[in-house]
Amino acid sequence: MTGKPEDSLIAMRTMRMAKILGENVRKTRLKRGMTLEALATEVGLAYSYMGGIERGQKNPTLDVVERIASALDIEPVSLLSRPEE
Amino acid sequence: MTGKPEDSLIAMRTMRMAKILGENVRKTRLKRGMTLEALATEVGLAYSYMGGIERGQKNPTLDVVERIASALDIEPVSLLSRPEE
């Protein structure tokens, strides 16, 4: 990570929400007994992109977060809350 | 809103998170005594785009939500929680 120190700080923070989202999506999906493929299809996303979201490697928009929440029948903000919260 | 009924439903739901974000950003910004211009500059967004976010008319990515939260010194998920939560 070249660039200013605070870039990596921001990058690290940026990863935080994406990581939290990924863990929550995966946990909820498995709880619902859904495959990654089924969730991707229902949300209207490519399988690979959906996998990237679960690995915390994507930067989705609020609209995508809401569509995933709707497919998992959960409140969108719950997908963005740290598990212990 | 032409198209299938559920499109408007999804559109309505999609607006929800954007609306919640906008209200929370505006309320927190005013509490911090920041101008819209100052917030836009700190986050690195155009003034007009920042105004659109506050009006709930934009569909930002998680990265943008985190940068706004960082500028307002608040947890990102708090900006996405309904005010009474």
Backbone of each chain as nested JSON, in Angstrom:
{
  "chains": [
    {"id": "A", "residues": [
      {"number": 1, "name": "MET", "atoms": {"N": [0.853, -1.186, 0.0], "CA": [0.0, 0.0, 0.0], "C": [0.904, 1.257, 0.0]}},
      {"number": 2, "name": "THR", "atoms": {"N": [1.211, 1.736, -1.254], "CA": [2.038, 2.97, -1.302], "C": [1.133, 4.167, -1.028]}},
      {"number": 3, "name": "GLY", "atoms": {"N": [1.658, 5.373, -0.997], "CA": [0.819, 6.56, -0.769], "C": [0.92, 7.006, 0.667]}},
      {"number": 4, "name": "LYS", "atoms": {"N": [0.121, 7.997, 1.022], "CA": [0.197, 8.617, 2.358], "C": [-0.252, 7.602, 3.409]}},
      {"number": 5, "name": "PRO", "atoms": {"N": [0.351, 7.704, 4.626], "CA": [-0.023, 6.769, 5.706], "C": [-1.537, 6.735, 5.906]}},
      {"number": 6, "name": "GLU", "atoms": {"N": [-2.147, 7.942, 5.867], "CA": [-3.592, 7.92, 6.201], "C": [-4.384, 7.188, 5.125]}},
      {"number": 7, "name": "ASP", "atoms": {"N": [-3.779, 7.057, 3.895], "CA": [-4.496, 6.276, 2.864], "C": [-4.706, 4.859, 3.372]}},
      {"number": 8, "name": "SER", "atoms": {"N": [-3.633, 4.303, 3.984], "CA": [-3.786, 2.903, 4.427], "C": [-4.773, 2.856, 5.595]}},
      {"number": 9, "name": "LEU", "atoms": {"N": [-4.773, 3.94, 6.401], "CA": [-5.73, 3.967, 7.523], "C": [-7.151, 3.959, 6.949]}},
      {"number": 10, "name": "ILE", "atoms": {"N": [-7.348, 4.84, 5.962], "CA": [-8.7, 4.906, 5.366], "C": [-9.003, 3.566, 4.707]}},
      {"number": 11, "name": "ALA", "atoms": {"N": [-8.01, 3.012, 4.025], "CA": [-8.234, 1.72, 3.345], "C": [-8.613, 0.68, 4.396]}},
      {"number": 12, "name": "MET", "atoms": {"N": [-7.886, 0.712, 5.527], "CA": [-8.183, -0.275, 6.574], "C": [-9.61, -0.057, 7.075]}},
      {"number": 13, "name": "ARG", "atoms": {"N": [-10.002, 1.187, 7.306], "CA": [-11.367, 1.455, 7.785], "C": [-12.357, 1.028, 6.714]}},
      {"number": 14, "name": "THR", "atoms": {"N": [-12.027, 1.316, 5.464], "CA": [-12.953, 0.992, 4.387], "C": [-13.179, -0.502, 4.362]}},
      {"number": 15, "name": "MET", "atoms": {"N": [-12.11, -1.239, 4.636], "CA": [-12.284, -2.68, 4.617], "C": [-13.233, -3.121, 5.717]}},
      {"number": 16, "name": "ARG", "atoms": {"N": [-13.296, -2.298, 6.781], "CA": [-14.027, -2.772, 7.96], "C": [-15.478, -3.081, 7.617]}},
      {"number": 17, "name": "MET", "atoms": {"N": [-16.158, -2.101, 6.991], "CA": [-17.591, -2.289, 6.73], "C": [-17.789, -3.429, 5.749]}},
      {"number": 18, "name": "ALA", "atoms": {"N": [-16.914, -3.485, 4.737], "CA": [-17.047, -4.536, 3.727], "C": [-16.84, -5.905, 4.383]}},
      {"number": 19, "name": "LYS", "atoms": {"N": [-15.912, -5.973, 5.316], "CA": [-15.635, -7.251, 6.014], "C": [-16.832, -7.659, 6.879]}},
      {"number": 20, "name": "ILE", "atoms": {"N": [-17.369, -6.675, 7.607], "CA": [-18.518, -6.952, 8.476], "C": [-19.69, -7.435, 7.626]}},
      {"number": 21, "name": "LEU", "atoms": {"N": [-19.936, -6.736, 6.518], "CA": [-21.028, -7.122, 5.617], "C": [-20.822, -8.553, 5.137]}},
      {"number": 22, "name": "GLY", "atoms": {"N": [-19.606, -8.866, 4.684], "CA": [-19.332, -10.201, 4.14], "C": [-19.597, -11.301, 5.14]}},
      {"number": 23, "name": "GLU", "atoms": {"N": [-19.082, -11.083, 6.365], "CA": [-19.279, -12.116, 7.4], "C": [-20.762, -12.305, 7.708]}},
      {"number": 24, "name": "ASN", "atoms": {"N": [-21.489, -11.191, 7.833], "CA": [-22.923, -11.276, 8.163], "C": [-23.738, -11.908, 7.037]}},
      {"number": 25, "name": "VAL", "atoms": {"N": [-23.386, -11.582, 5.784], "CA": [-24.128, -12.16, 4.651], "C": [-23.917, -13.676, 4.64]}},
      {"number": 26, "name": "ARG", "atoms": {"N": [-22.666, -14.065, 4.801], "CA": [-22.336, -15.503, 4.733], "C": [-23.035, -16.264, 5.87]}},
      {"number": 27, "name": "LYS", "atoms": {"N": [-22.925, -15.703, 7.081], "CA": [-23.528, -16.362, 8.253], "C": [-25.051, -16.503, 8.052]}},
      {"number": 28, "name": "THR", "atoms": {"N": [-25.683, -15.42, 7.606], "CA": [-27.149, -15.435, 7.436], "C": [-27.551, -16.372, 6.3]}},
      {"number": 29, "name": "ARG", "atoms": {"N": [-26.793, -16.345, 5.222], "CA": [-27.099, -17.21, 4.068], "C": [-27.071, -18.683, 4.488]}},
      {"number": 30, "name": "LEU", "atoms": {"N": [-26.019, -19.034, 5.253], "CA": [-25.884, -20.446, 5.681], "C": [-27.019, -20.806, 6.635]}},
      {"number": 31, "name": "LYS", "atoms": {"N": [-27.369, -19.844, 7.508], "CA": [-28.488, -20.073, 8.45], "C": [-29.78, -20.36, 7.665]}},
      {"number": 32, "name": "ARG", "atoms": {"N": [-29.961, -19.666, 6.536], "CA": [-31.154, -19.845, 5.706], "C": [-31.029, -21.075, 4.79]}},
      {"number": 33, "name": "GLY", "atoms": {"N": [-29.864, -21.726, 4.849], "CA": [-29.672, -22.917, 4.014], "C": [-29.629, -22.59, 2.536]}},
      {"number": 34, "name": "MET", "atoms": {"N": [-29.176, -21.355, 2.199], "CA": [-29.119, -20.948, 0.789], "C": [-27.707, -21.182, 0.256]}},
      {"number": 35, "name": "THR", "atoms": {"N": [-27.615, -21.554, -1.024], "CA": [-26.286, -21.62, -1.642], "C": [-25.91, -20.214, -2.097]}},
      {"number": 36, "name": "LEU", "atoms": {"N": [-24.598, -20.008, -2.316], "CA": [-24.112, -18.717, -2.816], "C": [-24.765, -18.424, -4.171]}},
      {"number": 37, "name": "GLU", "atoms": {"N": [-24.909, -19.497, -4.963], "CA": [-25.496, -19.356, -6.304], "C": [-26.952, -18.868, -6.208]}},
      {"number": 38, "name": "ALA", "atoms": {"N": [-27.701, -19.474, -5.272], "CA": [-29.126, -19.118, -5.133], "C": [-29.251, -17.655, -4.698]}},
      {"number": 39, "name": "LEU", "atoms": {"N": [-28.382, -17.246, -3.742], "CA": [-28.442, -15.855, -3.269], "C": [-28.074, -14.904, -4.404]}},
      {"number": 40, "name": "ALA", "atoms": {"N": [-27.007, -15.23, -5.134], "CA": [-26.566, -14.352, -6.235], "C": [-27.69, -14.204, -7.257]}},
      {"number": 41, "name": "THR", "atoms": {"N": [-28.348, -15.306, -7.572], "CA": [-29.439, -15.275, -8.566], "C": [-30.584, -14.398, -8.065]}},
      {"number": 42, "name": "GLU", "atoms": {"N": [-30.944, -14.59, -6.79], "CA": [-32.097, -13.844, -6.273], "C": [-31.803, -12.336, -6.207]}},
      {"number": 43, "name": "VAL", "atoms": {"N": [-30.542, -12.007, -5.892], "CA": [-30.184, -10.584, -5.778], "C": [-29.939, -9.973, -7.162]}},
      {"number": 44, "name": "GLY", "atoms": {"N": [-29.666, -10.876, -8.136], "CA": [-29.397, -10.367, -9.483], "C": [-27.952, -9.951, -9.645]}},
      {"number": 45, "name": "LEU", "atoms": {"N": [-27.057, -10.68, -8.975], "CA": [-25.63, -10.382, -9.067], "C": [-24.892, -11.606, -9.621]}},
      {"number": 46, "name": "ALA", "atoms": {"N": [-23.725, -11.367, -10.206], "CA": [-22.91, -12.496, -10.681], "C": [-22.423, -13.293, -9.474]}},
      {"number": 47, "name": "TYR", "atoms": {"N": [-22.327, -14.589, -9.67], "CA": [-21.871, -15.51, -8.613], "C": [-20.524, -15.027, -8.061]}},
      {"number": 48, "name": "SER", "atoms": {"N": [-19.612, -14.656, -8.975], "CA": [-18.256, -14.26, -8.532], "C": [-18.302, -12.976, -7.711]}},
      {"number": 49, "name": "TYR", "atoms": {"N": [-19.175, -12.039, -8.139], "CA": [-19.269, -10.771, -7.384], "C": [-19.834, -11.027, -5.99]}},
      {"number": 50, "name": "MET", "atoms": {"N": [-20.843, -11.906, -5.94], "CA": [-21.472, -12.24, -4.644], "C": [-20.433, -12.885, -3.722]}},
      {"number": 51, "name": "GLY", "atoms": {"N": [-19.595, -13.769, -4.297], "CA": [-18.521, -14.401, -3.51], "C": [-17.536, -13.354, -2.999]}},
      {"number": 52, "name": "GLY", "atoms": {"N": [-17.23, -12.375, -3.854], "CA": [-16.315, -11.301, -3.455], "C": [-16.895, -10.469, -2.317]}},
      {"number": 53, "name": "ILE", "atoms": {"N": [-18.228, -10.254, -2.344], "CA": [-18.871, -9.515, -1.241], "C": [-18.686, -10.301, 0.053]}},
      {"number": 54, "name": "GLU", "atoms": {"N": [-18.917, -11.638, -0.009], "CA": [-18.804, -12.447, 1.216], "C": [-17.369, -12.457, 1.754]}},
      {"number": 55, "name": "ARG", "atoms": {"N": [-16.392, -12.306, 0.839], "CA": [-14.987, -12.28, 1.29], "C": [-14.56, -10.862, 1.723]}},
      {"number": 56, "name": "GLY", "atoms": {"N": [-15.503, -9.913, 1.671], "CA": [-15.171, -8.551, 2.106], "C": [-14.285, -7.815, 1.129]}},
      {"number": 57, "name": "GLN", "atoms": {"N": [-14.327, -8.24, -0.126], "CA": [-13.41, -7.673, -1.126], "C": [-14.098, -6.7, -2.084]}},
      {"number": 58, "name": "LYS", "atoms": {"N": [-15.412, -6.486, -1.867], "CA": [-16.121, -5.588, -2.783], "C": [-16.574, -4.343, -2.035]}},
      {"number": 59, "name": "ASN", "atoms": {"N": [-16.989, -3.345, -2.792], "CA": [-17.423, -2.07, -2.216], "C": [-18.814, -1.749, -2.748]}},
      {"number": 60, "name": "PRO", "atoms": {"N": [-19.823, -2.523, -2.318], "CA": [-21.16, -2.378, -2.912], "C": [-21.857, -1.084, -2.522]}},
      {"number": 61, "name": "THR", "atoms": {"N": [-22.86, -0.75, -3.302], "CA": [-23.683, 0.423, -2.972], "C": [-24.768, 0.016, -1.973]}},
      {"number": 62, "name": "LEU", "atoms": {"N": [-25.413, 1.045, -1.396], "CA": [-26.495, 0.777, -0.425], "C": [-27.611, -0.045, -1.092]}},
      {"number": 63, "name": "ASP", "atoms": {"N": [-27.874, 0.226, -2.36], "CA": [-28.922, -0.494, -3.096], "C": [-28.631, -1.99, -3.109]}},
      {"number": 64, "name": "VAL", "atoms": {"N": [-27.38, -2.371, -3.35], "CA": [-27.01, -3.789, -3.38], "C": [-27.167, -4.386, -1.974]}},
      {"number": 65, "name": "VAL", "atoms": {"N": [-26.749, -3.63, -0.951], "CA": [-26.886, -4.113, 0.429], "C": [-28.364, -4.378, 0.728]}},
      {"number": 66, "name": "GLU", "atoms": {"N": [-29.231, -3.48, 0.264], "CA": [-30.674, -3.639, 0.533], "C": [-31.246, -4.843, -0.216]}},
      {"number": 67, "name": "ARG", "atoms": {"N": [-30.772, -5.06, -1.452], "CA": [-31.29, -6.205, -2.218], "C": [-30.857, -7.517, -1.557]}},
      {"number": 68, "name": "ILE", "atoms": {"N": [-29.621, -7.555, -1.046], "CA": [-29.145, -8.762, -0.353], "C": [-29.975, -8.975, 0.911]}},
      {"number": 69, "name": "ALA", "atoms": {"N": [-30.202, -7.886, 1.661], "CA": [-30.987, -7.983, 2.903], "C": [-32.397, -8.483, 2.599]}},
      {"number": 70, "name": "SER", "atoms": {"N": [-32.955, -7.989, 1.513], "CA": [-34.311, -8.392, 1.133], "C": [-34.341, -9.886, 0.796]}},
      {"number": 71, "name": "ALA", "atoms": {"N": [-33.326, -10.351, 0.074], "CA": [-33.254, -11.77, -0.312], "C": [-33.065, -12.658, 0.919]}},
      {"number": 72, "name": "LEU", "atoms": {"N": [-32.377, -12.12, 1.938], "CA": [-32.125, -12.9, 3.157], "C": [-33.181, -12.633, 4.227]}},
      {"number": 73, "name": "ASP", "atoms": {"N": [-34.14, -11.739, 3.864], "CA": [-35.234, -11.398, 4.792], "C": [-34.686, -10.926, 6.148]}},
      {"number": 74, "name": "ILE", "atoms": {"N": [-33.802, -9.934, 6.076], "CA": [-33.183, -9.378, 7.278], "C": [-33.079, -7.866, 7.087]}},
      {"number": 75, "name": "GLU", "atoms": {"N": [-33.018, -7.093, 8.167], "CA": [-32.881, -5.643, 8.038], "C": [-31.492, -5.303, 7.485]}},
      {"number": 76, "name": "PRO", "atoms": {"N": [-31.424, -4.384, 6.515], "CA": [-30.129, -4.052, 5.925], "C": [-29.086, -3.655, 6.986]}},
      {"number": 77, "name": "VAL", "atoms": {"N": [-29.498, -2.855, 7.982], "CA": [-28.511, -2.367, 8.959], "C": [-27.941, -3.52, 9.787]}},
      {"number": 78, "name": "SER", "atoms": {"N": [-28.716, -4.605, 9.916], "CA": [-28.186, -5.766, 10.666], "C": [-26.998, -6.371, 9.937]}},
      {"number": 79, "name": "LEU", "atoms": {"N": [-27.005, -6.281, 8.608], "CA": [-25.889, -6.842, 7.83], "C": [-24.633, -5.987, 7.983]}},
      {"number": 80, "name": "LEU", "atoms": {"N": [-24.811, -4.76, 8.507], "CA": [-23.657, -3.858, 8.604], "C": [-23.222, -3.661, 10.052]}},
      {"number": 81, "name": "SER", "atoms": {"N": [-23.924, -4.372, 10.98], "CA": [-23.56, -4.246, 12.399], "C": [-22.57, -5.33, 12.767]}},
      {"number": 82, "name": "ARG", "atoms": {"N": [-21.59, -4.944, 13.576], "CA": [-20.611, -5.934, 14.019], "C": [-21.351, -7.052, 14.738]}},
      {"number": 83, "name": "PRO", "atoms": {"N": [-20.968, -8.322, 14.478], "CA": [-21.676, -9.477, 15.044], "C": [-21.979, -9.323, 16.524]}},
      {"number": 84, "name": "GLU", "atoms": {"N": [-21.057, -8.81, 17.354], "CA": [-21.365, -8.818, 18.797], "C": [-22.308, -7.678, 19.147]}},
      {"number": 85, "name": "GLU", "atoms": {"N": [-22.614, -6.758, 18.163], "CA": [-23.488, -5.601, 18.52], "C": [-24.93, -6.009, 18.664]}}
    ]},
    {"id": "B", "residues": [
      {"number": 1, "name": "MET", "atoms": {"N": [-43.288, 5.949, -12.234], "CA": [-42.486, 4.739, -12.111], "C": [-43.152, 3.618, -12.931]}},
      {"number": 2, "name": "THR", "atoms": {"N": [-42.741, 3.547, -14.219], "CA": [-43.303, 2.464, -15.06], "C": [-42.59, 1.171, -14.694]}},
      {"number": 3, "name": "GLY", "atoms": {"N": [-42.985, 0.053, -15.296], "CA": [-42.297, -1.218, -15.032], "C": [-43.101, -2.049, -14.051]}},
      {"number": 4, "name": "LYS", "atoms": {"N": [-42.542, -3.174, -13.647], "CA": [-43.269, -4.16, -12.814], "C": [-43.528, -3.532, -11.446]}},
      {"number": 5, "name": "PRO", "atoms": {"N": [-44.688, -3.928, -10.811], "CA": [-45.016, -3.38, -9.479], "C": [-43.852, -3.55, -8.509]}},
      {"number": 6, "name": "GLU", "atoms": {"N": [-43.228, -4.761, -8.554], "CA": [-42.191, -4.978, -7.515], "C": [-40.991, -4.052, -7.735]}},
      {"number": 7, "name": "ASP", "atoms": {"N": [-40.862, -3.522, -8.99], "CA": [-39.751, -2.572, -9.2], "C": [-39.938, -1.383, -8.268]}},
      {"number": 8, "name": "SER", "atoms": {"N": [-41.225, -0.914, -8.21], "CA": [-41.429, 0.277, -7.37], "C": [-41.238, -0.099, -5.904]}},
      {"number": 9, "name": "LEU", "atoms": {"N": [-41.599, -1.365, -5.582], "CA": [-41.398, -1.802, -4.186], "C": [-39.905, -1.781, -3.864]}},
      {"number": 10, "name": "ILE", "atoms": {"N": [-39.127, -2.372, -4.786], "CA": [-37.673, -2.401, -4.55], "C": [-37.158, -0.962, -4.513]}},
      {"number": 11, "name": "ALA", "atoms": {"N": [-37.664, -0.153, -5.441], "CA": [-37.192, 1.247, -5.474], "C": [-37.528, 1.908, -4.139]}},
      {"number": 12, "name": "MET", "atoms": {"N": [-38.744, 1.628, -3.634], "CA": [-39.142, 2.248, -2.357], "C": [-38.193, 1.772, -1.257]}},
      {"number": 13, "name": "ARG", "atoms": {"N": [-37.928, 0.469, -1.235], "CA": [-37.034, -0.058, -0.179], "C": [-35.645, 0.546, -0.367]}},
      {"number": 14, "name": "THR", "atoms": {"N": [-35.215, 0.643, -1.606], "CA": [-33.879, 1.173, -1.86], "C": [-33.782, 2.582, -1.336]}},
      {"number": 15, "name": "MET", "atoms": {"N": [-34.872, 3.322, -1.482], "CA": [-34.826, 4.693, -1.01], "C": [-34.663, 4.723, 0.502]}},
      {"number": 16, "name": "ARG", "atoms": {"N": [-35.117, 3.653, 1.162], "CA": [-35.171, 3.718, 2.628], "C": [-33.797, 3.989, 3.213]}},
      {"number": 17, "name": "MET", "atoms": {"N": [-32.815, 3.156, 2.826], "CA": [-31.488, 3.296, 3.441], "C": [-30.885, 4.637, 3.065]}},
      {"number": 18, "name": "ALA", "atoms": {"N": [-31.08, 5.034, 1.812], "CA": [-30.517, 6.305, 1.355], "C": [-31.142, 7.463, 2.139]}},
      {"number": 19, "name": "LYS", "atoms": {"N": [-32.426, 7.342, 2.407], "CA": [-33.137, 8.405, 3.159], "C": [-32.634, 8.462, 4.604]}},
      {"number": 20, "name": "ILE", "atoms": {"N": [-32.495, 7.28, 5.216], "CA": [-32.011, 7.225, 6.602], "C": [-30.613, 7.83, 6.675]}},
      {"number": 21, "name": "LEU", "atoms": {"N": [-29.752, 7.426, 5.72], "CA": [-28.386, 7.955, 5.69], "C": [-28.416, 9.48, 5.578]}},
      {"number": 22, "name": "GLY", "atoms": {"N": [-29.22, 9.994, 4.653], "CA": [-29.268, 11.439, 4.425], "C": [-29.677, 12.217, 5.667]}},
      {"number": 23, "name": "GLU", "atoms": {"N": [-30.736, 11.72, 6.31], "CA": [-31.205, 12.413, 7.525], "C": [-30.135, 12.387, 8.615]}},
      {"number": 24, "name": "ASN", "atoms": {"N": [-29.497, 11.223, 8.801], "CA": [-28.483, 11.105, 9.86], "C": [-27.251, 11.959, 9.562]}},
      {"number": 25, "name": "VAL", "atoms": {"N": [-26.842, 11.999, 8.288], "CA": [-25.659, 12.808, 7.934], "C": [-25.962, 14.282, 8.225]}},
      {"number": 26, "name": "ARG", "atoms": {"N": [-27.125, 14.715, 7.777], "CA": [-27.477, 16.133, 7.935], "C": [-27.55, 16.493, 9.431]}},
      {"number": 27, "name": "LYS", "atoms": {"N": [-28.246, 15.647, 10.198], "CA": [-28.426, 15.92, 11.641], "C": [-27.05, 15.984, 12.328]}},
      {"number": 28, "name": "THR", "atoms": {"N": [-26.184, 15.015, 12.006], "CA": [-24.863, 14.956, 12.663], "C": [-23.99, 16.125, 12.216]}},
      {"number": 29, "name": "ARG", "atoms": {"N": [-24.05, 16.449, 10.926], "CA": [-23.243, 17.57, 10.411], "C": [-23.613, 18.867, 11.136]}},
      {"number": 30, "name": "LEU", "atoms": {"N": [-24.926, 19.098, 11.273], "CA": [-25.386, 20.34, 11.932], "C": [-24.968, 20.329, 13.391]}},
      {"number": 31, "name": "LYS", "atoms": {"N": [-25.06, 19.151, 14.03], "CA": [-24.644, 19.031, 15.442], "C": [-23.158, 19.407, 15.584]}},
      {"number": 32, "name": "ARG", "atoms": {"N": [-22.357, 19.039, 14.58], "CA": [-20.916, 19.335, 14.599], "C": [-20.648, 20.771, 14.132]}},
      {"number": 33, "name": "GLY", "atoms": {"N": [-21.681, 21.473, 13.749], "CA": [-21.51, 22.858, 13.29], "C": [-20.724, 22.946, 11.988]}},
      {"number": 34, "name": "MET", "atoms": {"N": [-20.84, 21.893, 11.145], "CA": [-20.111, 21.889, 9.873], "C": [-21.029, 22.363, 8.755]}},
      {"number": 35, "name": "THR", "atoms": {"N": [-20.451, 23.066, 7.776], "CA": [-21.244, 23.408, 6.592], "C": [-21.208, 22.209, 5.639]}},
      {"number": 36, "name": "LEU", "atoms": {"N": [-22.182, 22.176, 4.722], "CA": [-22.221, 21.116, 3.709], "C": [-20.928, 21.16, 2.896]}},
      {"number": 37, "name": "GLU", "atoms": {"N": [-20.475, 22.377, 2.618], "CA": [-19.25, 22.567, 1.823], "C": [-18.047, 21.951, 2.553]}},
      {"number": 38, "name": "ALA", "atoms": {"N": [-17.942, 22.225, 3.857], "CA": [-16.795, 21.734, 4.637], "C": [-16.808, 20.207, 4.662]}},
      {"number": 39, "name": "LEU", "atoms": {"N": [-18.003, 19.634, 4.85], "CA": [-18.109, 18.166, 4.888], "C": [-17.734, 17.58, 3.523]}},
      {"number": 40, "name": "ALA", "atoms": {"N": [-18.279, 18.167, 2.462], "CA": [-17.991, 17.658, 1.108], "C": [-16.476, 17.693, 0.853]}},
      {"number": 41, "name": "THR", "atoms": {"N": [-15.85, 18.787, 1.246], "CA": [-14.404, 18.934, 1.014], "C": [-13.629, 17.869, 1.79]}},
      {"number": 42, "name": "GLU", "atoms": {"N": [-14.017, 17.686, 3.061], "CA": [-13.265, 16.725, 3.887], "C": [-13.425, 15.289, 3.368]}},
      {"number": 43, "name": "VAL", "atoms": {"N": [-14.636, 14.995, 2.864], "CA": [-14.88, 13.629, 2.384], "C": [-14.305, 13.438, 0.982]}},
      {"number": 44, "name": "GLY", "atoms": {"N": [-14.078, 14.589, 0.305], "CA": [-13.554, 14.485, -1.066], "C": [-14.649, 14.248, -2.081]}},
      {"number": 45, "name": "LEU", "atoms": {"N": [-15.821, 14.836, -1.813], "CA": [-16.951, 14.688, -2.739], "C": [-17.363, 16.069, -3.254]}},
      {"number": 46, "name": "ALA", "atoms": {"N": [-18.01, 16.095, -4.404], "CA": [-18.537, 17.363, -4.918], "C": [-19.651, 17.844, -3.992]}},
      {"number": 47, "name": "TYR", "atoms": {"N": [-19.738, 19.154, -3.862], "CA": [-20.76, 19.781, -3.009], "C": [-22.156, 19.284, -3.421]}},
      {"number": 48, "name": "SER", "atoms": {"N": [-22.395, 19.227, -4.724], "CA": [-23.738, 18.848, -5.2], "C": [-24.046, 17.382, -4.875]}},
      {"number": 49, "name": "TYR", "atoms": {"N": [-22.993, 16.537, -4.984], "CA": [-23.223, 15.112, -4.686], "C": [-23.517, 14.94, -3.201]}},
      {"number": 50, "name": "MET", "atoms": {"N": [-22.75, 15.681, -2.368], "CA": [-22.948, 15.608, -0.907], "C": [-24.365, 16.069, -0.553]}},
      {"number": 51, "name": "GLY", "atoms": {"N": [-24.84, 17.124, -1.234], "CA": [-26.207, 17.605, -1.0], "C": [-27.226, 16.547, -1.39]}},
      {"number": 52, "name": "GLY", "atoms": {"N": [-26.934, 15.849, -2.513], "CA": [-27.841, 14.778, -2.967], "C": [-27.898, 13.634, -1.97]}},
      {"number": 53, "name": "ILE", "atoms": {"N": [-26.746, 13.337, -1.335], "CA": [-26.735, 12.282, -0.31], "C": [-27.631, 12.705, 0.85]}},
      {"number": 54, "name": "GLU", "atoms": {"N": [-27.524, 13.98, 1.28], "CA": [-28.332, 14.438, 2.417], "C": [-29.825, 14.418, 2.092]}},
      {"number": 55, "name": "ARG", "atoms": {"N": [-30.154, 14.592, 0.789], "CA": [-31.574, 14.55, 0.392], "C": [-32.053, 13.12, 0.128]}},
      {"number": 56, "name": "GLY", "atoms": {"N": [-31.141, 12.138, 0.326], "CA": [-31.547, 10.747, 0.136], "C": [-31.714, 10.369, -1.311]}},
      {"number": 57, "name": "GLN", "atoms": {"N": [-31.044, 11.123, -2.18], "CA": [-31.238, 10.913, -3.623], "C": [-30.07, 10.191, -4.291]}},
      {"number": 58, "name": "LYS", "atoms": {"N": [-29.072, 9.828, -3.476], "CA": [-27.909, 9.148, -4.069], "C": [-27.831, 7.715, -3.566]}},
      {"number": 59, "name": "ASN", "atoms": {"N": [-27.002, 6.925, -4.235], "CA": [-26.844, 5.515, -3.88], "C": [-25.358, 5.237, -3.644]}},
      {"number": 60, "name": "PRO", "atoms": {"N": [-24.792, 5.779, -2.55], "CA": [-23.348, 5.698, -2.338], "C": [-22.87, 4.291, -2.007]}},
      {"number": 61, "name": "THR", "atoms": {"N": [-21.579, 4.104, -2.197], "CA": [-20.969, 2.815, -1.814], "C": [-20.619, 2.854, -0.324]}},
      {"number": 62, "name": "LEU", "atoms": {"N": [-20.301, 1.656, 0.208], "CA": [-19.931, 1.572, 1.635], "C": [-18.704, 2.452, 1.912]}},
      {"number": 63, "name": "ASP", "atoms": {"N": [-17.777, 2.51, 0.972], "CA": [-16.56, 3.318, 1.142], "C": [-16.921, 4.78, 1.371]}},
      {"number": 64, "name": "VAL", "atoms": {"N": [-17.875, 5.302, 0.626], "CA": [-18.287, 6.71, 0.778], "C": [-18.953, 6.897, 2.144]}},
      {"number": 65, "name": "VAL", "atoms": {"N": [-19.786, 5.923, 2.538], "CA": [-20.442, 6.007, 3.854], "C": [-19.369, 6.06, 4.949]}},
      {"number": 66, "name": "GLU", "atoms": {"N": [-18.331, 5.252, 4.799], "CA": [-17.276, 5.225, 5.827], "C": [-16.496, 6.536, 5.854]}},
      {"number": 67, "name": "ARG", "atoms": {"N": [-16.255, 7.109, 4.683], "CA": [-15.496, 8.373, 4.648], "C": [-16.316, 9.495, 5.278]}},
      {"number": 68, "name": "ILE", "atoms": {"N": [-17.632, 9.491, 5.052], "CA": [-18.507, 10.5, 5.679], "C": [-18.495, 10.293, 7.19]}},
      {"number": 69, "name": "ALA", "atoms": {"N": [-18.618, 9.023, 7.617], "CA": [-18.627, 8.725, 9.056], "C": [-17.314, 9.173, 9.697]}},
      {"number": 70, "name": "SER", "atoms": {"N": [-16.225, 8.934, 8.997], "CA": [-14.916, 9.319, 9.518], "C": [-14.827, 10.848, 9.665]}},
      {"number": 71, "name": "ALA", "atoms": {"N": [-15.335, 11.573, 8.677], "CA": [-15.298, 13.043, 8.709], "C": [-16.184, 13.578, 9.835]}},
      {"number": 72, "name": "LEU", "atoms": {"N": [-17.267, 12.853, 10.139], "CA": [-18.192, 13.292, 11.202], "C": [-17.848, 12.665, 12.544]}},
      {"number": 73, "name": "ASP", "atoms": {"N": [-16.776, 11.812, 12.525], "CA": [-16.331, 11.14, 13.756], "C": [-17.47, 10.375, 14.427]}},
      {"number": 74, "name": "ILE", "atoms": {"N": [-18.092, 9.509, 13.622], "CA": [-19.213, 8.708, 14.118], "C": [-19.076, 7.315, 13.502]}},
      {"number": 75, "name": "GLU", "atoms": {"N": [-19.637, 6.287, 14.12], "CA": [-19.572, 4.94, 13.552], "C": [-20.422, 4.871, 12.277]}},
      {"number": 76, "name": "PRO", "atoms": {"N": [-19.882, 4.258, 11.222], "CA": [-20.64, 4.195, 9.974], "C": [-22.049, 3.614, 10.155]}},
      {"number": 77, "name": "VAL", "atoms": {"N": [-22.162, 2.546, 10.972], "CA": [-23.475, 1.89, 11.091], "C": [-24.494, 2.829, 11.759]}},
      {"number": 78, "name": "SER", "atoms": {"N": [-23.995, 3.767, 12.568], "CA": [-24.933, 4.717, 13.201], "C": [-25.585, 5.598, 12.145]}},
      {"number": 79, "name": "LEU", "atoms": {"N": [-24.88, 5.866, 11.057], "CA": [-25.452, 6.704, 9.994], "C": [-26.52, 5.95, 9.213]}},
      {"number": 80, "name": "LEU", "atoms": {"N": [-26.547, 4.61, 9.39], "CA": [-27.513, 3.808, 8.611], "C": [-28.623, 3.259, 9.49]}},
      {"number": 81, "name": "SER", "atoms": {"N": [-28.584, 3.639, 10.797], "CA": [-29.63, 3.155, 11.702], "C": [-30.753, 4.176, 11.756]}},
      {"number": 82, "name": "ARG", "atoms": {"N": [-31.983, 3.658, 11.801], "CA": [-33.122, 4.567, 11.886], "C": [-32.981, 5.396, 13.155]}},
      {"number": 83, "name": "PRO", "atoms": {"N": [-33.258, 6.709, 13.075], "CA": [-33.053, 7.611, 14.211], "C": [-33.557, 7.044, 15.531]}},
      {"number": 84, "name": "GLU", "atoms": {"N": [-34.71, 6.395, 15.576], "CA": [-35.217, 5.995, 16.906], "C": [-34.512, 4.73, 17.376]}},
      {"number": 85, "name": "GLU", "atoms": {"N": [-33.659, 4.095, 16.501], "CA": [-33.012, 2.825, 16.951], "C": [-31.895, 3.083, 17.939]}}
    ]}
  ]
}
